[in-house]
Amino acid sequence: MGVQLVLVVLGCMVALVTPINYDDCGGNGFVVNSVDVQGCSDDSTCRIPVGETRTVTVRSVNEVTGFSSLQSKAYIILMGHSWELPVTPNDVCLHWGCPLSDYSTRTYSANVHFNDTLLRRPGQLMLTVKYVTGEDEKVAFCVRFPVDLQ
Ligand SMILES: *[C@@H]1O[C@H](CO)[C@@H](O)[C@H](O)[C@H]1NC(C)=O
């Protein structure tokens, strides 16, 4: 009984930290190592009830040191439109300290809130997560993966 409980708990922890499969959608400045979405794994599409929040964690290595701003953003592509979702916290520089002074693997976790009433249409959509830099919001990295909104 005790052992079974421990195994179940361990199984849940492993499921929570399993990296998911994603596509690289461009950007200059980072190489992404892994993307984790709270409660999701790579063996099925990530299911997210509309209105909920999920923590998205990205591990990446920077190829550039000079960033003075980095903002994390998330979008859903729906009917050919891109809908922005709230990300908190979204100031990556505040967390890492900018400009980045060395080249190393860094982790950033933020909560993505699936807020929009338009998302009440359930179905499989692409979620895009990226970091943008500067006033012109140049893309520093971009990953995308399917989510099943429910
Ligand atoms: C959802 O969040 C986005 C980005 O912050 C905002 O523009 C939009 O108005 C929000 N939608 C709703 C229904 O609150």
The ligand as an SDF file (V2000), in Angstrom:
LIG
                    3D

 14 14  0  0  0  0  0  0  0  0999 V2000
   -7.1800   37.8060  -22.8480 C   0  0  0  0  0  0  0  0  0  0  0  0
   -5.8750   38.3300  -22.7020 O   0  0  0  0  0  0  0  0  0  0  0  0
   -5.4540   39.1600  -23.7750 C   0  0  0  0  0  0  0  0  0  0  0  0
   -3.9800   39.4930  -23.5700 C   0  0  0  0  0  0  0  0  0  0  0  0
   -3.7150   40.0330  -22.3150 O   0  0  0  0  0  0  0  0  0  0  0  0
   -6.3260   40.3910  -23.8250 C   0  0  0  0  0  0  0  0  0  0  0  0
   -5.9240   41.2030  -24.8920 O   0  0  0  0  0  0  0  0  0  0  0  0
   -7.7800   39.9410  -24.0120 C   0  0  0  0  0  0  0  0  0  0  0  0
   -8.6070   41.0550  -23.9600 O   0  0  0  0  0  0  0  0  0  0  0  0
   -8.1800   38.9440  -22.9130 C   0  0  0  0  0  0  0  0  0  0  0  0
   -9.5130   38.4210  -23.2100 N   0  0  0  0  0  0  0  0  0  0  0  0
  -10.4770   38.3820  -22.3080 C   0  0  0  0  0  0  0  0  0  0  0  0
  -11.7760   37.7850  -22.7600 C   0  0  0  0  0  0  0  0  0  0  0  0
  -10.3290   38.7970  -21.1690 O   0  0  0  0  0  0  0  0  0  0  0  0
  1  2  1  0
  1 10  1  0
  2  3  1  0
  3  4  1  0
  3  6  1  0
  4  5  1  0
  6  7  1  0
  6  8  1  0
  8  9  1  0
  8 10  1  0
 10 11  1  0
 11 12  1  0
 12 13  1  0
 12 14  2  0
M  END
$$$$
